[in-house]
């Protein structure tokens, strides 16, 4: 069995293997889409293929749409050559369930795959042809937050961005320059409306995308490449909108076990590839079942019936509230606690930590107990149901190969949002945050993690984090097993509002974190003993 249009013709083989097939004519859908695309997506990677592609697949199967998605890769062109073209743009979507079973389905909604290469005439001409067609309704993105970045930490443009500014729209290379150049083609040809929708997992994503594209346009305007009217076109949200969104679905790299299962079932050529740009990708995508996409309903040229595929269409304020609920209470704070304690206690799989009595209780305390009194309720989703699904279904799924070491990356950049917001909410509601015990324990665990010594006294490598040199320098002199070596080294960290969003001493919990930390450095096994003391 081959994952190609020709290979799908023998439906009985696929059905016998337990793999669902598209219930529509994929060739006809592809042809109709190519004639007049309504939806273009930038970023042809895994979450797009299984989640966003799956939404379009569902709309076509239900008769809500007759068109799929035009896929555009902006960074790793090998993905198009190695994963899209040889498989006729088909995707084998594998949903990983907590009981070890899988759901397998072929998605046929990705109708055309293009490379965002202005230097390749055929690719660039096709993209321009699509963008000047007035029927195009939306372009969407999963290119990661880095894809929107124009400047480095020193405030100057990255060299490749500066080159795009200097060279103008016709020679665009970076994602933001490519999109801006294509929007300019649309402006020149028809000035038709369009929704430009970030679906990347970052706060205020629509605002970030809008800022980057407008910045590029204004730089080109100053150099005489584009006229003032183009800036006005991009700045008018009745013409070009930049809806905000919140996306949530864990989509890990392709698992060897899934590849073996598919090949055992008779599907050929399923092995993952590593591209020249180090993308690890396969003809199949494996992911968890739960998924959430909440989008601000601002589409000036119309849109597919996304709500019929399970997307929450709402207003900007509600998108913001859903994200805040997830990031500050129901998911991310739990992940971070498991990450730092997982590293210190020797875990290599997040799911395994949920079998640990103390760590399981810790996340219950952080989310349902301490988070719920001040949680942001978005109205369209129940915070209680969301956090219960996270704790009981999503994190414990042993077939989601996520590690504490990966999630511990950049923790200094995350604690202010993941814990600081709840701490501030407690201060506002109660006058201080002294009611909190599990969140201070999570913060003590992070400080203990920064010593890079596990609970048995063995050294381990800290995950990448821009503040690691500064933080580890501040903790100098502290020795695990010698609690008296602690002489207040945490104070400059815990009082740093730039890290936590608030001075933890002013919030009434700085001393609590210090005391817990001191207990955790008493010697081998002290971290476990401290967890038992505070969460049972």
C-alpha positions as CSV (number, residue, x, y, z in Angstrom):
1,X,0.0,0.0,0.0
2,X,1.5,3.3,-1.1
3,X,0.3,6.7,0.2
4,X,-0.4,8.1,-3.2
5,X,-3.5,8.9,-5.2
6,X,-2.9,5.8,-7.2
7,X,-2.2,3.7,-4.1
8,X,-5.5,4.7,-2.5
9,X,-7.5,3.2,-5.3
10,X,-7.6,-0.3,-3.7
11,X,-9.8,0.9,-0.8
12,X,-10.3,-2.6,0.6
13,X,-6.6,-2.9,1.6
14,X,-6.7,0.3,3.5
15,X,-9.9,-0.5,5.2
16,X,-8.6,-3.9,6.2
17,X,-5.6,-2.1,7.8
18,X,-7.9,0.1,9.8
19,X,-7.0,3.3,8.0
20,X,-9.8,5.7,7.0
21,X,-9.7,7.3,3.6
22,X,-11.1,10.6,2.3
23,X,-14.8,10.3,1.5
24,X,-14.5,12.7,-1.4
25,X,-12.8,12.8,-4.8
26,X,-9.4,14.2,-3.9
27,X,-8.4,14.9,-7.5
28,X,-11.6,16.9,-8.1
29,X,-11.1,18.9,-4.9
30,X,-7.5,19.7,-5.8
31,X,-8.5,20.8,-9.3
32,X,-11.3,23.1,-8.0
33,X,-9.0,24.6,-5.4
34,X,-6.2,25.3,-7.9
35,X,-8.7,27.2,-10.1
36,X,-9.6,29.6,-7.3
37,X,-8.0,29.0,-3.9
38,X,-9.8,30.4,-0.9
39,X,-7.3,29.4,1.8
40,X,-3.5,29.5,1.7
41,X,-1.4,28.3,4.6
42,X,2.3,29.2,5.3
43,X,4.3,26.7,7.2
44,X,3.8,23.1,5.9
45,X,4.9,21.2,9.1
46,X,3.3,18.7,11.4
47,X,0.7,20.6,13.4
48,X,-0.6,22.1,10.2
49,X,-0.9,18.8,8.4
50,X,-2.8,17.0,11.1
51,X,-4.8,19.8,12.7
52,X,-5.4,22.5,10.2
53,X,-5.4,20.1,7.3
54,X,-7.8,17.9,9.3
55,X,-10.2,20.9,9.7
56,X,-10.4,21.4,6.0
57,X,-10.7,17.6,5.5
58,X,-13.7,17.6,7.8
59,X,-15.4,20.5,6.0
60,X,-15.0,18.8,2.6
61,X,-16.3,15.5,3.9
62,X,-19.4,17.2,5.5
63,X,-20.2,19.1,2.3
64,X,-19.5,22.5,4.0
65,X,-16.7,23.2,1.5
66,X,-15.5,22.0,-1.9
67,X,-12.0,23.3,-1.6
68,X,-8.9,22.4,0.3
69,X,-5.8,24.4,1.4
70,X,-2.9,25.6,-0.7
71,X,0.3,24.8,1.3
72,X,3.3,27.1,1.2
73,X,6.7,26.3,2.9
74,X,8.7,29.4,3.8
75,X,11.8,27.8,5.4
76,X,12.6,24.2,4.7
77,X,12.0,23.5,1.0
78,X,13.1,19.9,1.4
79,X,9.7,19.3,3.1
80,X,7.9,19.9,-0.2
81,X,10.3,17.8,-2.2
82,X,10.5,14.9,0.2
83,X,7.2,14.7,2.1
84,X,4.5,16.4,-0.1
85,X,5.3,15.7,-3.8
86,X,6.2,12.0,-3.5
87,X,2.9,11.4,-1.6
88,X,0.7,13.5,-3.8
89,X,0.2,15.9,-0.9
90,X,-1.5,13.2,1.1
91,X,-1.0,12.9,4.9
92,X,-1.5,9.9,7.1
93,X,-2.8,11.3,10.4
94,X,-2.3,9.1,13.5
95,X,-4.1,10.0,16.7
96,X,-2.3,8.6,19.8
97,X,-4.7,7.5,22.6
98,X,-3.8,7.1,26.2
99,X,-4.7,3.4,26.1
100,X,-2.1,2.7,23.5
101,X,-4.5,2.5,20.6
102,X,-4.4,4.7,17.5
103,X,-6.9,6.2,15.0
104,X,-5.5,6.4,11.5
105,X,-6.8,8.4,8.6
106,X,-5.6,9.7,5.3
107,X,-6.1,13.5,4.9
108,X,-6.7,14.6,1.3
109,X,-7.4,18.3,1.8
110,X,-3.8,19.7,1.1
111,X,-4.3,20.4,-2.6
112,X,-1.2,22.1,-3.7
113,X,2.3,22.5,-2.3
114,X,4.5,25.5,-3.1
115,X,7.8,26.9,-2.1
116,X,8.0,30.6,-1.1
117,X,10.9,31.3,-3.5
118,X,10.8,34.6,-5.2
119,X,14.0,33.6,-7.1
120,X,12.2,30.6,-8.8
121,X,10.0,32.1,-11.5
122,X,7.5,29.2,-11.6
123,X,6.9,29.1,-7.9
124,X,6.7,32.9,-7.5
125,X,4.4,33.4,-10.5
126,X,2.0,30.8,-9.1
127,X,1.9,32.5,-5.7
128,X,1.3,35.8,-7.3
129,X,-1.5,34.3,-9.4
130,X,-3.2,33.0,-6.3
131,X,-2.8,36.3,-4.4
132,X,-4.3,38.5,-7.1
133,X,-7.4,36.4,-7.3
134,X,-10.2,38.3,-5.5
135,X,-11.8,35.1,-4.2
136,X,-8.9,34.3,-1.8
137,X,-10.4,34.7,1.7
138,X,-7.7,33.9,4.2
139,X,-4.0,33.1,4.6
140,X,-2.9,31.4,7.8
141,X,0.4,30.6,9.5
142,X,2.2,28.0,11.6
143,X,5.8,29.2,11.2
144,X,6.6,29.5,14.9
145,X,7.0,32.8,16.7
146,X,10.6,33.1,15.3
147,X,9.1,33.4,11.9
148,X,7.8,36.9,12.8
149,X,11.0,38.2,14.3
150,X,12.7,41.0,12.4
151,X,15.2,42.2,14.9
152,X,17.8,40.7,17.3
153,X,18.1,41.5,21.0
154,X,20.2,44.5,20.2
155,X,17.3,46.1,18.3
156,X,18.8,46.0,14.9
157,X,17.4,44.1,11.9
158,X,18.8,40.6,11.3
159,X,21.1,40.7,8.3
160,X,18.7,38.6,6.2
161,X,15.8,41.0,7.0
162,X,18.0,44.0,6.2
163,X,18.8,42.4,2.9
164,X,15.0,42.0,2.2
165,X,14.4,45.6,3.1
166,X,17.2,46.7,0.8
167,X,16.3,44.4,-2.1
168,X,12.6,45.1,-2.2
169,X,9.5,43.0,-2.9
170,X,10.7,41.3,-6.1
171,X,13.6,39.6,-4.3
172,X,11.9,38.7,-1.0
173,X,13.4,35.8,0.9
174,X,12.2,35.8,4.5
175,X,8.7,34.7,5.4
176,X,7.5,38.2,6.4
177,X,9.0,39.8,3.3
178,X,7.5,37.1,1.0
179,X,4.0,37.6,2.5
180,X,4.3,41.4,2.4
181,X,5.4,41.2,-1.3
182,X,2.4,39.0,-2.2
183,X,0.0,41.3,-0.4
184,X,1.5,44.1,-2.4
185,X,0.6,42.1,-5.6
186,X,-2.9,41.8,-4.3
187,X,-3.1,45.5,-3.6
188,X,-1.8,46.4,-7.1
189,X,-4.1,44.0,-8.8
190,X,-7.5,44.3,-7.1
191,X,-7.2,45.7,-3.5
192,X,-9.5,42.9,-2.5
193,X,-10.0,42.2,1.2
194,X,-8.2,39.4,3.0
195,X,-7.8,37.8,6.5
196,X,-4.2,37.2,7.6
197,X,-4.4,34.7,10.4
198,X,-1.6,33.6,12.7
199,X,-2.2,30.2,14.2
200,X,1.1,30.1,16.0
201,X,1.3,29.3,19.6
202,X,2.3,32.7,21.0
203,X,0.6,35.5,22.8
204,X,-1.2,38.2,20.8
205,X,-0.1,36.4,17.6
206,X,-2.2,38.5,15.3
207,X,-0.7,41.6,16.6
208,X,2.9,40.3,16.2
209,X,2.2,39.2,12.6
210,X,0.6,42.6,11.7
211,X,3.5,44.5,13.2
212,X,6.1,42.5,11.3
213,X,4.3,42.9,7.9
214,X,3.6,46.5,8.4
215,X,7.2,47.2,9.5
216,X,8.4,45.5,6.3
217,X,5.9,47.6,4.2
218,X,6.9,50.8,5.8
219,X,10.6,50.2,5.2
220,X,9.9,49.5,1.6
221,X,7.8,52.6,1.4
222,X,10.7,54.7,2.7
223,X,12.9,53.2,0.0
224,X,10.3,53.9,-2.7
225,X,9.5,50.3,-3.5
226,X,5.8,50.6,-2.5
227,X,3.4,53.6,-2.3
228,X,1.6,55.1,0.6
229,X,-1.7,53.5,-0.5
230,X,-0.3,50.1,0.3
231,X,0.4,51.1,3.9
232,X,-3.2,52.4,4.2
233,X,-4.5,49.1,2.7
234,X,-2.6,47.0,5.2
235,X,-3.6,49.3,8.1
236,X,-7.3,49.1,7.4
237,X,-8.7,46.0,9.1
238,X,-11.8,46.2,7.0
239,X,-9.5,45.5,4.1
240,X,-6.7,43.4,5.6
241,X,-7.5,41.9,9.0
242,X,-5.1,40.2,11.4
243,X,-7.3,38.1,13.7
244,X,-5.9,36.8,17.0
245,X,-6.0,33.1,17.7
246,X,-5.2,30.5,20.4
247,X,-4.1,27.0,19.3
248,X,-3.5,24.0,21.4
249,X,-2.6,20.5,20.3
250,X,0.6,18.5,21.3
251,X,2.2,17.3,18.1
252,X,5.5,15.6,18.8
253,X,8.0,14.4,16.2
254,X,7.2,11.2,14.3
255,X,7.5,8.2,16.6
256,X,9.4,5.1,15.5
257,X,6.7,3.0,17.1
258,X,4.0,4.6,14.9
259,X,6.2,4.1,11.8
260,X,6.7,0.4,12.7
261,X,2.9,0.0,13.2
262,X,2.1,1.5,9.8
263,X,4.7,-0.6,8.0
264,X,3.4,-3.7,9.7
265,X,-0.1,-2.8,8.5
266,X,1.4,-2.8,4.9
267,X,1.9,0.9,4.3
268,X,5.1,1.4,2.4
269,X,7.8,4.2,2.6
270,X,6.7,5.6,6.0
271,X,10.2,6.2,7.4
272,X,10.9,9.7,8.7
273,X,13.5,11.9,7.0
274,X,15.8,14.5,8.4
275,X,16.1,17.4,5.9
276,X,19.1,19.5,5.2
277,X,17.7,22.1,7.7
278,X,17.3,19.4,10.4
279,X,13.5,19.1,10.1
280,X,12.5,15.7,11.4
281,X,9.4,14.8,9.4
282,X,7.6,11.8,8.0
283,X,4.7,11.0,5.6
284,X,2.6,10.4,8.7
285,X,1.9,12.8,11.6
286,X,1.2,11.6,15.1
287,X,-0.5,13.7,17.7
288,X,-2.8,13.7,20.7
289,X,-6.5,13.7,20.2
290,X,-7.6,16.8,22.2
291,X,-7.2,20.0,20.2
292,X,-8.4,23.6,20.5
293,X,-8.4,26.5,18.0
294,X,-10.1,29.8,19.0
295,X,-10.1,32.5,16.3
296,X,-11.2,36.1,16.4
297,X,-14.0,36.2,13.8
298,X,-12.7,39.1,11.6
299,X,-12.7,38.0,8.0
300,X,-13.4,40.9,5.6
301,X,-13.7,38.6,2.5
302,X,-15.7,35.8,4.0
303,X,-14.3,32.5,5.3
304,X,-14.8,28.7,5.3
305,X,-17.3,27.5,7.9
306,X,-14.6,26.8,10.4
307,X,-17.0,26.5,13.3
308,X,-18.5,23.4,11.6
309,X,-15.2,21.7,12.1
310,X,-14.9,22.5,15.8
311,X,-13.1,25.9,15.7
312,X,-14.3,28.4,18.2
313,X,-15.1,31.6,16.3
314,X,-15.4,34.6,18.7
315,X,-14.1,38.1,19.5
316,X,-10.6,39.2,20.4
317,X,-11.2,39.6,24.1
318,X,-12.4,36.0,24.3
319,X,-9.4,34.7,22.4
320,X,-7.2,36.6,24.9
321,X,-9.1,35.1,27.9
322,X,-8.8,31.5,26.5
323,X,-5.1,32.0,26.1
324,X,-4.7,33.4,29.6
325,X,-6.7,30.5,31.0
326,X,-4.4,28.0,29.4
327,X,-1.1,29.7,29.9
328,X,-1.5,31.1,33.4
329,X,-3.6,28.4,35.0
330,X,-4.7,25.2,33.3
331,X,-1.8,23.9,31.2
332,X,1.5,25.7,31.1
333,X,2.1,26.1,34.9
334,X,1.6,22.4,35.4
335,X,4.0,21.6,32.6
336,X,6.7,23.8,34.0
337,X,6.4,22.3,37.5
338,X,6.7,18.8,36.0
339,X,9.6,20.0,33.9
340,X,11.9,21.3,36.7
341,X,11.0,18.6,39.2
342,X,11.2,15.9,36.5
343,X,14.8,16.9,35.8
344,X,15.8,16.9,39.5
345,X,14.1,13.6,40.1
346,X,15.5,11.8,37.1
347,X,12.5,11.5,34.8
348,X,12.8,11.5,31.0
349,X,9.1,11.4,30.1
350,X,6.5,13.8,31.3
351,X,3.8,11.2,31.2
352,X,5.7,9.1,33.7
353,X,5.7,11.9,36.2
354,X,1.9,11.6,36.5
355,X,2.4,8.2,38.1
356,X,4.5,9.8,40.8
357,X,2.2,10.4,43.8
358,X,3.8,13.7,44.9
359,X,4.1,15.2,41.4
360,X,0.5,14.2,40.5
361,X,-0.7,15.9,43.7
362,X,1.5,19.0,43.0
363,X,-0.2,19.7,39.6
364,X,-3.6,19.1,41.1
365,X,-2.8,21.7,43.7
366,X,-1.3,24.2,41.2
367,X,-4.2,24.0,38.8
368,X,-7.6,22.9,40.2
369,X,-6.9,24.1,43.8
370,X,-4.8,27.3,43.7
371,X,-5.5,28.3,40.1
372,X,-9.3,28.1,40.0
373,X,-10.1,30.8,42.5
374,X,-8.6,33.4,40.2
375,X,-8.8,31.7,36.8
376,X,-9.8,33.7,33.8
377,X,-13.1,32.2,32.6
378,X,-13.5,32.8,28.8
379,X,-17.1,31.6,28.8
380,X,-16.8,29.4,25.7
381,X,-14.6,26.8,27.4
382,X,-14.9,25.5,31.0
383,X,-11.6,26.1,32.9
384,X,-12.5,23.1,35.2
385,X,-13.1,20.8,32.3
386,X,-10.0,22.0,30.5
387,X,-7.6,21.5,33.4
388,X,-9.2,18.1,34.3
389,X,-8.6,17.0,30.7
390,X,-5.0,18.2,30.9
391,X,-4.3,16.3,34.2
392,X,-6.3,13.1,33.5
393,X,-6.0,12.7,29.7
394,X,-3.3,14.8,28.1
395,X,-0.3,14.9,30.3
396,X,-0.5,11.2,31.4
397,X,-0.7,9.9,27.8
398,X,2.3,7.6,27.7
399,X,2.3,7.7,23.9
400,X,3.1,11.4,23.8
401,X,6.9,11.4,23.8
402,X,7.6,14.7,25.6
403,X,10.4,15.2,28.0
404,X,10.9,17.4,31.1
405,X,14.2,18.5,29.7
406,X,12.5,20.0,26.6
407,X,9.8,21.8,28.6
408,X,12.4,23.2,31.0
409,X,13.9,25.2,28.2
410,X,13.7,29.0,28.7
411,X,11.9,28.7,32.1
412,X,13.2,32.1,33.2
413,X,11.2,33.6,30.3
414,X,8.0,31.8,31.3
415,X,7.6,31.9,35.1
416,X,6.3,35.5,35.0
417,X,3.3,34.5,32.9
418,X,2.8,30.9,34.1
419,X,3.0,31.8,37.9
420,X,3.3,35.5,38.2
421,X,-0.1,36.3,36.9
422,X,-1.8,34.0,39.5
423,X,0.4,35.5,42.2
424,X,-0.7,39.0,41.2
425,X,-4.3,37.9,41.1
426,X,-4.1,36.6,44.6
427,X,-2.5,39.9,45.8
428,X,-5.3,41.8,44.2
429,X,-8.0,39.5,45.6
430,X,-6.7,38.8,49.1
431,X,-4.1,41.5,49.7
432,X,-1.2,39.0,49.5
433,X,-0.5,35.6,48.1
434,X,0.2,33.8,51.4
435,X,-2.6,31.3,50.8
436,X,-0.4,29.8,48.0
437,X,1.7,26.7,48.8
438,X,2.0,24.7,45.6
439,X,3.0,27.6,43.4
440,X,5.8,28.6,45.8
441,X,6.8,24.9,45.9
442,X,7.0,25.0,42.1
443,X,9.2,28.1,42.2
444,X,11.4,26.6,44.9
445,X,11.8,23.6,42.6
446,X,12.9,25.8,39.7
447,X,15.5,27.4,42.0
448,X,16.7,24.0,43.1
449,X,16.8,22.8,39.5
450,X,19.2,25.7,38.7
451,X,21.8,24.1,40.9
452,X,22.1,21.4,38.2
453,X,22.3,18.6,40.8
454,X,19.7,15.9,41.0
455,X,18.1,14.6,44.2
456,X,20.7,11.8,44.4
457,X,23.5,14.3,44.2
458,X,24.5,13.8,40.6
459,X,25.1,16.7,38.2
460,X,22.9,17.1,35.1
461,X,22.8,19.5,32.2
462,X,20.5,22.5,32.4
463,X,18.2,23.1,29.5
464,X,18.9,26.2,27.3
465,X,17.8,29.4,28.9
466,X,19.1,33.0,28.2
467,X,19.3,33.8,31.9
468,X,21.1,30.6,33.1
469,X,24.6,32.3,33.4
470,X,23.1,35.1,35.5
471,X,21.0,32.9,37.6
472,X,23.6,30.3,38.3
473,X,26.1,33.0,39.2
474,X,23.6,34.4,41.7
475,X,23.4,30.9,43.4
476,X,27.1,30.5,43.7
477,X,28.3,29.1,46.9
478,X,25.2,27.0,47.6
479,X,26.0,23.3,48.2
480,X,23.5,20.5,48.2
481,X,23.9,18.7,51.5
482,X,25.1,21.9,53.2
483,X,22.0,23.9,53.9
484,X,24.0,26.5,55.9
485,X,25.7,27.4,52.5
486,X,22.5,29.2,51.7
487,X,23.0,32.8,52.9
488,X,20.2,34.6,51.0
489,X,21.4,34.1,47.5
490,X,17.8,33.8,46.2
491,X,16.8,37.2,47.4
492,X,17.9,39.1,44.2
493,X,16.1,36.5,42.1
494,X,12.8,36.3,44.0
495,X,12.6,40.1,44.3
496,X,13.1,40.6,40.6
497,X,9.8,41.8,39.1
498,X,11.3,41.4,35.6
499,X,11.3,37.7,36.1
500,X,8.1,37.1,38.0
501,X,6.1,40.1,37.1
502,X,6.0,41.0,40.8
503,X,8.4,41.1,43.7
504,X,7.7,37.9,45.5
505,X,8.5,39.4,48.9
506,X,6.0,42.1,48.4
507,X,3.5,39.4,47.5
508,X,4.2,37.7,50.8
509,X,5.7,34.5,49.5
510,X,9.4,35.2,49.0
511,X,10.3,33.9,52.4
512,X,8.1,30.8,51.8
513,X,10.0,30.0,48.6
514,X,13.3,30.5,50.4
515,X,12.3,28.2,53.2
516,X,11.2,25.4,50.8
517,X,14.4,25.8,48.8
518,X,16.5,25.4,51.9
519,X,14.7,22.2,52.8
520,X,15.3,20.9,49.3
521,X,19.1,21.4,49.6
522,X,19.4,19.5,52.9
523,X,21.0,16.5,51.2
524,X,20.2,13.5,48.9
525,X,16.5,12.8,48.9
526,X,15.6,16.2,50.3
527,X,13.6,17.2,47.2
528,X,11.4,14.1,47.6
529,X,11.1,14.7,51.3
530,X,10.1,18.4,50.8
531,X,7.4,17.4,48.2
532,X,6.0,14.8,50.6
533,X,5.9,17.4,53.4
534,X,3.9,20.0,51.4
535,X,1.7,17.9,49.0
536,X,1.6,14.6,50.9
